[in-house]
């Protein structure tokens, strides 16, 4: 398999299936042991853009950085299926968020995911004009953004009561209304759910707790609904697409 060096986002708006070279993180041993295999798989695919060779696994990930990782990983997983990929935003697009202008390094990813309807924006009826790309990502927001991709956009309306009946979280009442459907849908993936894979067996979601780099990467290791999906381990073992 031939790899090319890491490239900066382009202004074409076209997805970039695999622009990254394999990565080796010198501080991977600082990540929680259960998450290290998942991070290693993703690093081999080169889908976790960082500065240098350090992942800094235990510091909170920025919202903008997570969207970059999410779109890069999703498009890499579906590199051989262009119809399933997220189209990147073009720098000629009118920005959907006031604090993410076209010259922002994460603009193509944030704009593209929002234009596809997977991020709340004016296109989906959200009244906020700010994205807050530098703010820490929270657990409930990670689920709100990723689970729709896992479920291919099909989220059924749910309730706090339903979450309490399934997950049994003692802090269910703290989940933001905008994240309820995603948290409920994540349960359907069983042991492949984001919550179980990242945080294990727990009776506390801690929905507003910041997500670390290691946790964000572990969540991205699998994209799917538990019945149909792809893992980083599957993708790295797949033969290269014919040219």
C-alpha positions in Angstrom: 0.0 0.0 0.0 1.4 3.4 -1.0 0.9 6.3 1.4 1.4 10.0 0.8 2.5 12.7 3.3 0.0 14.7 5.4 -1.6 17.5 3.4 -3.4 20.6 4.5 -7.1 20.9 3.7 -7.8 22.0 0.1 -10.4 24.4 -1.1 -12.0 22.0 -3.6 -14.7 20.6 -1.3 -13.9 17.1 -2.5 -13.3 14.4 0.1 -9.8 13.2 0.6 -10.0 9.5 1.3 -6.5 8.9 2.6 -4.2 11.9 2.6 -2.3 10.9 5.7 0.7 8.7 6.3 0.9 6.2 9.1 1.6 7.7 12.5 3.6 6.7 15.5 2.8 8.4 18.7 5.7 8.6 21.2 3.4 9.1 24.2 0.8 6.3 23.4 1.9 4.5 26.6 0.3 7.4 28.5 -3.2 6.6 27.2 -5.4 4.3 29.2 -4.4 0.7 28.5 -7.8 -0.4 27.2 -7.8 2.3 24.6 -4.3 1.9 23.2 -5.1 -0.9 20.7 -7.8 1.3 19.1 -5.5 4.3 18.9 -2.7 2.2 17.4 -5.1 0.9 14.6 -6.2 4.5 13.8 -2.6 5.7 13.8 -1.7 3.1 11.2 -4.4 4.6 9.0 -3.0 8.1 9.6 -6.4 9.7 10.5 -5.6 11.5 13.7 -3.9 14.8 12.6 -1.7 16.2 15.4 1.3 18.5 15.6 4.4 16.4 15.7 4.5 12.8 17.0 2.7 13.3 20.3 -1.0 12.5 20.8 -1.2 14.1 24.3 -3.8 11.4 25.1 -5.1 12.7 28.4 -5.8 16.4 27.5 -9.2 17.5 26.3 -9.8 17.6 22.6 -11.1 20.8 21.0 -14.4 20.7 19.2 -12.9 21.7 15.9 -10.1 19.2 16.2 -12.6 16.4 16.8 -14.6 17.3 13.8 -11.4 17.1 11.7 -10.7 13.7 13.1 -14.3 12.5 12.7 -14.5 13.5 9.0 -11.0 12.3 8.2 -11.7 8.9 9.8 -15.1 8.5 8.2 -13.9 9.4 4.7 -10.9 7.0 5.2 -13.2 4.2 6.2 -15.3 4.7 3.1 -12.4 5.5 0.8 -13.7 3.0 -1.8 -17.3 4.3 -1.6 -17.3 7.9 -2.6 -21.1 8.1 -2.3 -20.8 7.5 1.4 -18.2 10.2 2.1 -18.6 13.6 3.6 -17.9 16.3 1.1 -15.5 18.9 2.6 -16.6 22.5 2.7 -15.1 24.9 0.1 -13.3 28.1 1.1 -15.7 29.8 -1.3 -18.7 28.8 0.8 -20.5 31.3 3.0 -19.5 30.3 6.5 -22.2 28.7 8.6 -20.5 29.8 11.8 -19.2 33.3 12.6 -16.3 31.9 14.5 -15.2 29.5 11.8 -14.2 31.7 8.8 -12.8 30.1 5.6 -9.2 30.6 6.7 -9.7 28.6 9.9 -7.7 25.4 9.6 -10.7 23.2 10.5 -13.1 25.1 8.3 -13.4 22.5 5.5 -14.3 19.8 8.0 -16.7 21.8 10.2 -18.4 23.4 7.2 -18.7 20.1 5.3 -20.2 18.2 8.2 -22.6 21.0 8.9 -23.6 21.3 5.2 -24.3 17.5 5.3 -26.7 18.1 8.3 -24.6 16.2 10.9 -23.8 19.3 12.9 -26.5 21.7 14.2 -26.4 24.9 12.2 -28.7 27.4 10.6 -29.4 24.8 8.0 -31.0 22.5 10.6 -32.8 25.3 12.4 -30.3 25.9 15.1 -30.3 29.5 16.2 -26.7 29.7 17.4 -24.3 31.4 15.0 -21.2 30.2 16.9 -19.5 26.8 16.8 -16.8 27.4 19.5 -14.1 25.4 17.7 -11.5 25.9 20.5 -13.8 24.8 23.4 -13.4 21.4 24.8 -15.6 18.6 23.4 -18.0 17.1 25.9 -19.2 13.5 26.1 -22.8 14.3 25.1 -21.6 16.4 22.1 -19.4 13.6 20.9 -22.4 11.4 20.9 -24.6 14.0 19.3 -22.2 14.4 16.4 -21.0 10.8 15.9 -24.0 8.6 16.5 -25.9 10.0 13.5 -23.0 8.9 11.3 -23.1 5.5 13.0 -26.8 5.2 12.3 -26.6 6.8 8.9 -28.8 9.7 10.1 -31.7 7.5 11.3 -32.3 8.5 14.9 -35.7 7.8 16.5 -37.2 10.3 18.9 -36.4 9.3 22.5 -36.8 10.4 26.1 -34.8 10.6 29.3 -37.1 7.8 30.7 -36.0 5.6 27.8 -32.3 6.3 28.6 -32.9 5.4 32.2 -34.6 2.1 31.2 -31.8 1.1 28.9 -28.5 2.6 30.0 -29.6 3.1 33.6 -27.6 6.3 34.0 -28.0 7.9 37.4 -27.3 11.3 35.8 -29.7 11.0 32.9 -31.4 14.2 33.9 -28.2 16.1 33.1 -28.2 15.2 29.4 -29.0 18.1 27.1 -32.3 17.7 25.2 -30.3 17.9 21.9 -28.3 14.9 22.8 -31.0 12.6 24.1 -31.8 10.9 20.8 -28.1 10.1 20.1 -27.5 8.8 23.6 -30.5 6.5 23.3 -29.5 5.3 19.8 -26.0 4.5 20.9 -27.4 1.8 23.2 -28.6 -0.1 20.1 -25.0 -0.9 19.1 -24.5 -3.1 22.1 -20.8 -3.7 23.0 -19.8 -1.7 19.9 -21.6 1.4 21.2 -19.4 4.4 21.7 -20.2 4.6 25.4 -19.2 1.0 26.2 -16.1 1.0 24.0 -14.8 4.3 25.4 -16.0 4.4 29.0 -16.8 0.8 29.8 -19.5 -0.4 32.1 -20.8 2.7 33.9 -23.9 4.0 35.6 -22.8 7.6 35.1 -22.5 9.2 31.7 -21.1 12.5 33.0 -22.5 14.2 29.9 -20.7 17.5 30.3 -17.3 16.0 31.1 -14.6 17.0 28.5 -13.4 14.2 26.2 -9.7 13.4 26.0 -7.7 12.8 22.9 -7.5 9.1 23.7 -11.2 8.9 24.3 -12.0 10.7 21.1 -9.8 8.4 19.1 -11.3 5.3 20.7 -14.8 6.4 19.8 -13.7 6.7 16.2 -12.3 3.2 16.0 -15.7 1.9 15.0 -18.3 3.5 12.8 -21.6 1.7 12.5 -24.7 0.6 14.3 -23.4 -2.7 15.8 -24.9 -4.8 13.0 -23.4 -3.1 10.0 -20.2 -1.0 10.3 -16.5 -0.8 9.9 -13.6 -0.8 12.4 -10.1 0.6 12.0 -8.8 -3.0 12.3 -11.0 -4.0 9.4 -10.0 -1.0 7.2 -6.3 -1.4 7.7 -6.5 -5.1 6.7 -8.6 -4.5 3.6 -6.7 -4.8 0.3 -6.0 -1.5 -1.5 -8.7 -0.4 -4.0 -7.7 -1.0 -7.7 -6.4 2.1 -9.4 
